[in-house]
Amino acid sequence: MAVELTAAHACLTGYVGIDEAEPLLSWAIDHPEGTVDLSGVNHLHAAVCQVLMACSVRIVAWPRDEDLARWLPPSRVWQHEANAKHTASKQCTDL
């Protein structure tokens, strides 16, 4: 599996395909304070990218693969400001 999930952390590695989107969404809903490590990713399906952005997960490590990293939006898209009035879990359940 390209995604390892714990209560506090999601580690994505290698080829992260569309099949990983739904489990990642469930994890993000259940663990809104969780962090995500993308350092080992060399392919990220658009559906997975959308889950990460929609749920405003906190990225703690960006892909080492420069070509992939270049295509990811700036970090401000991934996280809401500290004073945001809504939670990640609320956003994800609205998907």
C-alpha positions as CSV (number, residue, x, y, z in Angstrom):
1,M,0.0,0.0,0.0
2,A,1.3,3.4,-0.9
3,V,-0.4,5.0,2.1
4,E,0.4,4.2,5.7
5,L,-2.1,5.6,8.2
6,T,-1.9,6.1,11.9
7,A,-4.0,8.2,14.3
8,A,-1.6,11.1,14.0
9,H,0.1,10.7,10.6
10,A,-0.3,9.6,7.0
11,C,2.8,8.7,5.1
12,L,2.4,8.5,1.3
13,T,5.1,6.8,-0.8
14,G,5.8,5.8,-4.3
15,Y,2.9,5.6,-6.7
16,V,-0.2,7.0,-4.9
17,G,-3.2,6.1,-7.2
18,I,-6.9,6.8,-7.2
19,D,-7.6,3.7,-5.0
20,E,-5.9,5.6,-2.1
21,A,-8.2,8.6,-2.3
22,E,-11.2,7.1,-0.3
23,P,-9.1,5.7,2.6
24,L,-7.2,8.9,2.8
25,L,-10.5,10.9,2.9
26,S,-11.8,8.7,5.7
27,W,-8.6,9.2,7.6
28,A,-8.7,13.0,7.2
29,I,-12.2,13.1,8.4
30,D,-11.4,11.0,11.5
31,H,-8.1,12.7,12.2
32,P,-8.5,16.4,11.4
33,E,-5.3,17.2,13.3
34,G,-3.2,14.6,11.5
35,T,-0.2,15.4,9.5
36,V,0.9,14.1,6.0
37,D,4.3,13.2,4.8
38,L,4.7,13.3,1.0
39,S,8.5,13.1,0.8
40,G,8.5,9.6,-0.7
41,V,5.8,10.2,-3.4
42,N,6.8,10.0,-7.0
43,H,3.2,10.0,-8.4
44,L,0.1,11.6,-6.9
45,H,-3.2,11.0,-8.5
46,A,-5.3,14.1,-8.9
47,A,-8.1,12.6,-6.7
48,V,-5.6,12.2,-3.9
49,C,-4.4,15.7,-4.3
50,Q,-8.0,17.0,-4.2
51,V,-8.6,15.1,-1.0
52,L,-5.5,16.6,0.6
53,M,-6.5,20.1,-0.4
54,A,-10.2,19.9,0.4
55,C,-9.5,18.5,3.8
56,S,-6.8,21.1,4.5
57,V,-4.4,18.6,5.8
58,R,-1.1,19.7,7.3
59,I,1.8,18.7,5.1
60,V,5.0,18.2,7.1
61,A,7.2,17.0,4.2
62,W,6.8,17.8,0.6
63,P,7.9,15.4,-2.3
64,R,11.6,15.1,-2.9
65,D,10.8,14.6,-6.5
66,E,11.2,18.1,-8.0
67,D,9.0,17.5,-11.0
68,L,6.1,16.4,-8.8
69,A,6.7,19.2,-6.2
70,R,6.6,21.8,-9.0
71,W,3.0,20.8,-9.9
72,L,1.7,21.0,-6.3
73,P,0.0,24.3,-5.3
74,P,1.7,26.6,-2.8
75,S,1.4,25.6,0.8
76,R,-1.2,28.3,1.6
77,V,-3.7,26.3,-0.4
78,W,-3.2,23.2,1.8
79,Q,-3.9,24.8,5.1
80,H,-6.4,27.4,6.3
81,E,-5.3,30.3,8.4
82,A,-5.1,29.6,12.1
83,N,-8.2,31.8,12.7
84,A,-10.4,29.9,10.2
85,K,-13.9,29.3,11.5
86,H,-14.4,25.8,10.1
87,T,-12.6,22.5,10.6
88,A,-11.1,20.1,8.2
89,S,-13.5,17.3,9.1
90,K,-16.5,19.6,8.4
91,Q,-15.0,20.4,5.0
92,C,-14.3,16.8,4.1
93,T,-17.8,15.7,5.0
94,D,-19.2,18.3,2.6
95,L,-17.4,16.6,-0.4
